[in-house]
Amino acid sequence: MAAICVYAASSSRIDPGYLELAAAVGTELARRGHRLVSGGGRVSMMGAVAAAARAGGAHTVGVIPRQIFDVEVADRDSDELVEVGSMRDRKAEMERRADAFLALPGGIGTMEELFEVWSAGSLGMHAKPVAVLDRDGFYAPLWAWIETLSVRGFVREEAWRMLIRVGDVAAAFDALESALTG
């Protein structure tokens, strides 16, 4: 049983298909016996992952800064709801509590979390696997840009290779579990 940190959108103006994807992630996480670490909001994809994980019996930990407790509508149903002082504290606490990371589609917050944890891993600051679930090509423009950065020497090939990129929920968990037991 691992603690999987899931990064996902907290925006309420997204295609409902992304909410279904988030719920499928929460359901699969619970089915496989993992714990969830999330950003502590109960709206949008972040909330859908947590609600589905709890519905399946998973232990959920939400980490949320006091300043956005009401903005992101804190997930008071979390088994543990950890209030922190800032977004930086939030990321640090989520990273500390997680064994692995899974990014779903999201906005600037999700991108920032993904890049920070991926960058830290590529620099040897942690050895936790980082995966991105890209079911419908959401990340395709980003992959093209990073490939260009890699070709031009701005992203080391080893860093690019360490990022796990998968297209479906089961493959994401298979890859993370394989990396954890590896």
C-alpha positions as CSV (number, residue, x, y, z in Angstrom):
1,M,0.0,0.0,0.0
2,A,1.5,3.3,-1.1
3,A,0.5,6.9,-0.6
4,I,-0.1,8.4,-4.0
5,C,-0.2,12.1,-4.4
6,V,-2.6,13.1,-7.1
7,Y,-2.3,16.5,-8.7
8,A,-5.5,17.6,-10.5
9,A,-7.6,20.6,-11.5
10,S,-9.6,22.5,-9.0
11,S,-11.4,24.6,-11.6
12,S,-15.2,24.1,-11.9
13,R,-15.3,25.1,-15.6
14,I,-14.0,22.0,-17.2
15,D,-15.4,19.2,-19.4
16,P,-17.3,16.7,-17.3
17,G,-15.3,13.9,-18.9
18,Y,-12.3,15.1,-16.8
19,L,-14.4,14.7,-13.6
20,E,-15.2,11.1,-14.7
21,L,-11.4,10.5,-15.2
22,A,-10.7,11.9,-11.8
23,A,-13.3,9.6,-10.2
24,A,-11.9,6.6,-12.1
25,V,-8.5,7.5,-10.6
26,G,-9.9,7.6,-7.1
27,T,-11.8,4.4,-7.6
28,E,-8.7,2.6,-8.9
29,L,-6.5,4.0,-6.2
30,A,-8.9,2.5,-3.6
31,R,-9.3,-0.8,-5.4
32,R,-5.5,-1.3,-5.3
33,G,-5.3,-0.5,-1.6
34,H,-3.4,2.8,-1.8
35,R,-3.8,6.0,0.2
36,L,-4.5,9.4,-1.4
37,V,-2.6,12.6,-0.7
38,S,-4.3,15.6,-2.4
39,G,-4.5,19.3,-2.3
40,G,-7.4,19.2,0.1
41,G,-10.1,20.8,-2.0
42,R,-13.5,19.2,-2.6
43,V,-14.3,20.8,-5.9
44,S,-13.7,19.8,-9.5
45,M,-11.2,17.0,-10.3
46,M,-9.4,17.3,-6.9
47,G,-12.7,16.6,-5.1
48,A,-13.8,13.9,-7.5
49,V,-10.6,11.9,-6.9
50,A,-10.9,12.2,-3.1
51,A,-14.6,11.4,-3.0
52,A,-14.2,8.3,-5.2
53,A,-11.2,7.1,-3.2
54,R,-13.1,7.4,0.0
55,A,-16.1,5.7,-1.5
56,G,-13.8,2.8,-2.3
57,G,-12.4,2.7,1.2
58,A,-9.1,4.5,0.7
59,H,-7.6,6.7,3.4
60,T,-7.5,10.3,2.2
61,V,-5.2,13.1,3.3
62,G,-5.9,16.7,2.1
63,V,-3.3,19.4,2.5
64,I,-4.6,22.9,2.1
65,P,-3.3,26.4,2.9
66,R,-5.4,28.5,5.3
67,Q,-5.6,31.3,2.7
68,I,-7.6,29.2,0.2
69,F,-9.5,27.1,2.7
70,D,-12.8,28.7,1.5
71,V,-11.7,29.3,-2.2
72,E,-11.1,25.7,-2.9
73,V,-13.8,24.6,-0.5
74,A,-11.8,22.5,1.8
75,D,-12.6,18.7,1.7
76,R,-13.8,18.4,5.3
77,D,-14.6,14.8,4.6
78,S,-10.9,13.9,4.3
79,D,-9.7,11.4,6.8
80,E,-7.0,13.9,7.6
81,L,-7.3,17.6,6.6
82,V,-4.0,19.3,7.1
83,E,-4.0,23.1,7.2
84,V,-0.7,24.7,6.2
85,G,0.5,28.3,6.0
86,S,1.3,28.6,2.3
87,M,1.2,27.0,-1.1
88,R,4.9,26.2,-0.6
89,D,4.1,24.5,2.7
90,R,1.3,22.6,0.9
91,K,3.6,21.2,-1.8
92,A,6.3,20.3,0.8
93,E,3.8,18.5,3.0
94,M,2.2,16.6,0.1
95,E,5.7,15.6,-1.2
96,R,6.7,14.5,2.4
97,R,3.6,12.3,2.8
98,A,3.7,10.7,-0.7
99,D,5.5,7.7,-2.0
100,A,4.6,8.5,-5.7
101,F,3.0,11.3,-7.7
102,L,0.3,11.2,-10.4
103,A,-0.6,14.3,-12.4
104,L,-4.0,14.5,-14.2
105,P,-5.1,17.3,-16.5
106,G,-5.0,20.7,-14.7
107,G,-4.1,24.3,-14.9
108,I,-1.2,26.4,-13.7
109,G,-1.3,25.0,-10.2
110,T,-1.2,21.4,-11.4
111,M,1.6,22.3,-13.9
112,E,3.6,24.0,-11.2
113,E,3.3,21.0,-8.8
114,L,4.2,18.6,-11.6
115,F,7.3,20.5,-12.7
116,E,8.5,21.0,-9.2
117,V,8.3,17.4,-8.2
118,W,9.6,16.2,-11.5
119,S,12.5,18.6,-11.4
120,A,13.4,17.7,-7.8
121,G,13.4,14.0,-8.8
122,S,15.6,14.6,-11.8
123,L,18.1,16.3,-9.6
124,G,18.2,13.4,-7.1
125,M,16.3,15.2,-4.3
126,H,13.9,12.3,-4.1
127,A,13.6,8.9,-5.7
128,K,9.8,8.8,-5.9
129,P,8.1,8.0,-9.3
130,V,6.3,10.8,-11.1
131,A,3.6,9.9,-13.6
132,V,1.3,11.9,-15.9
133,L,-2.0,10.4,-17.0
134,D,-2.8,11.8,-20.5
135,R,-5.9,10.0,-21.7
136,D,-6.9,12.3,-24.5
137,G,-3.8,14.2,-25.6
138,F,-4.3,17.0,-23.1
139,Y,-0.5,17.1,-22.6
140,A,0.5,16.6,-26.2
141,P,1.5,20.3,-26.8
142,L,3.6,20.2,-23.6
143,W,5.3,17.0,-24.6
144,A,6.2,18.5,-28.0
145,W,7.6,21.6,-26.3
146,I,9.6,19.5,-23.8
147,E,10.9,17.4,-26.6
148,T,12.1,20.6,-28.3
149,L,13.8,21.7,-25.1
150,S,15.5,18.3,-24.9
151,V,16.7,18.4,-28.5
152,R,18.1,21.9,-27.8
153,G,19.9,20.7,-24.7
154,F,17.7,22.4,-22.1
155,V,16.2,19.2,-20.6
156,R,18.5,16.3,-19.9
157,E,17.6,13.1,-21.7
158,E,17.6,11.3,-18.3
159,A,15.1,13.7,-16.8
160,W,12.8,13.3,-19.8
161,R,13.0,9.5,-19.6
162,M,12.3,9.4,-15.9
163,L,8.8,11.0,-16.3
164,I,6.3,8.3,-16.7
165,R,3.7,9.1,-19.3
166,V,0.6,6.9,-19.7
167,G,-2.7,7.0,-21.4
168,D,-5.1,5.2,-19.1
169,V,-5.9,4.8,-15.4
170,A,-4.8,1.1,-15.0
171,A,-1.5,1.8,-16.9
172,A,-0.8,4.7,-14.5
173,F,-1.1,2.6,-11.4
174,D,0.7,-0.3,-13.0
175,A,3.6,2.0,-13.8
176,L,3.7,3.6,-10.4
177,E,3.5,0.3,-8.6
178,S,6.3,-1.2,-10.8
179,A,8.5,1.8,-10.1
180,L,7.8,1.6,-6.4
181,T,8.7,-2.1,-6.2
182,G,11.3,-1.8,-8.9
